[in-house]
Amino acid sequence: MSFKKHGYIRNQDWVKDYKFLATPLPQKDELLTSWLTRTAFAHGMTLNNFFSHFIRHDGTALTRTDLDFQYRPKLIQNIFKSSNLPIETIQNMSLRSEEGYLYISDGLYPPKAIRKLIDKRTHFGLMYCPLCLEEDKHPYYRKQWRYLFYNACPKHGIYLKDRCGICFENIKLKNMPIKNQIIFCHNCGRDLRLTRPVKVQNNHRYGLEAIKWFEDGLKNGFFTINNQKVRSLFVFQAFTNLQYLINRQKHLVLDDFQMFEDYKKLCKKLKHYNSKKCGPIYRDFFMTSIIYYLFQNYPYNLQKFALDNSLTHRDFTHGFQNIPFWYKKMIDEVIPMQNKIGREISESEVLGAINYLKKLEKNITQESVAEVVGCHFTIHKGFVRIYKNITSYLR
């Protein structure tokens, strides 16, 4: 039987009932597409061709999706039958194995706790540590390199990379050239292990401590906060909400956070974003450090953060879907809910505040007037009603 002619397999269906010709041993924390690509290369094929030949799916269409996140039982079964690996081993390489520990899935797309494969707002491509790849006997890509909180390698003390260090192309396993190892840029052929690492500065090593804390909590399935064991899922749900809350602050105050000044400088630089630089990775690194800081020295850091930034109970809970009881209880204790009625405010008081701001030639907004009056600009219902009435007839 002739299997090849002019460099390609003539009958593409001949292998459909056969086992894989070679099955590399998966690493403990390997990403599914990393192992599949290594398996494809062991067959002398690209990932797309390997799928078309050995797995009963349309290779081109399937590998266009996020294979690491999407859960397809039929696909897992086909890989299981062809590889002879335990099905638990295959399932564990999928990011869906972290469901219930790192995130709750709400659809086909990765949640915020998981990095999308390409999102130029936060990173450029599949991330990697060049020193980890260099040390590997058989280089492979880790699952944790796709976790949102994982922006640097605690083992080597360097930032992760998200592109080739020469041509700046994003890393795509499905496009990699067929080699004996999955370490070469698909665009220029550069060995990714030679990418120059950027060391985490000594005064930023608090961020490495933060990554390790979140990584250990995910592995254990729980965190210890205030001498209480808290399910890891609840903490990562809180992580996502706190990140959103911090990003909303126009004039963030975090005086006790030792990396704060560097964080502010970075945010200014990111206003002039350059896609060839790694600023978004550094920003995520700082963000992980800030959220870790808020969970430490409980409840002092969290209380001071709320006080310094004039944050209310509502700021910490509003819009937080499926809010965990632990988080709600923590916020109830640390930042008590404000009285929605509050003291009685008169129309003349609001009007006086508006006139005062006019004299100072300052912007007149609901928030600035409330600050002069001395109440919350959305929670105090009486103030909101009076302010809207006054501004409606002043127009």
Number of C-alpha atoms within 10 A of each C-alpha: 3 7 12 10 9 6 7 10 14 12 12 13 12 12 15 14 12 12 16 20 13 13 18 14 11 20 16 11 14 20 25 23 21 23 21 22 24 29 23 25 21 20 17 14 19 22 26 19 19 20 21 19 19 23 23 15 15 13 17 14 11 14 16 10 13 15 17 20 23 15 16 9 10 11 15 16 15 14 21 18 17 17 19 11 15 10 14 11 14 20 18 17 24 22 22 19 16 20 13 14 21 25 21 17 15 8 8 11 13 20 17 15 17 21 20 21 20 16 10 11 10 17 23 24 21 20 28 25 24 23 20 17 19 15 10 9 8 16 19 23 24 21 21 19 23 22 18 21 26 26 29 27 22 18 11 15 18 20 24 24 27 24 24 25 19 16 13 16 17 21 25 16 22 19 15 20 19 19 14 12 16 23 24 22 24 20 17 12 14 16 18 23 20 16 16 13 17 13 15 19 11 8 9 16 17 19 26 23 14 23 22 18 13 20 18 14 21 19 13 12 17 19 21 12 14 12 8 9 11 17 20 24 22 21 24 22 22 21 21 18 18 20 15 13 15 16 10 10 11 8 9 14 17 17 12 11 15 14 18 17 11 12 18 15 10 16 15 10 12 15 8 8 14 11 13 13 15 20 18 21 23 20 19 19 24 24 21 22 23 23 19 18 19 18 17 13 11 14 17 12 17 18 16 19 18 18 13 12 15 11 17 17 17 16 13 20 18 11 10 17 9 9 15 16 10 14 17 15 11 13 20 14 13 16 20 12 12 13 9 12 12 14 12 8 17 12 14 11 14 20 16 14 18 24 13 15 16 12 8 8 9 11 12 15 14 17 15 16 25 20 13 15 19 12 16 21 18 15 16 19 15 17 27 17 12 18 20 12 12 15 14 9 7 7 5
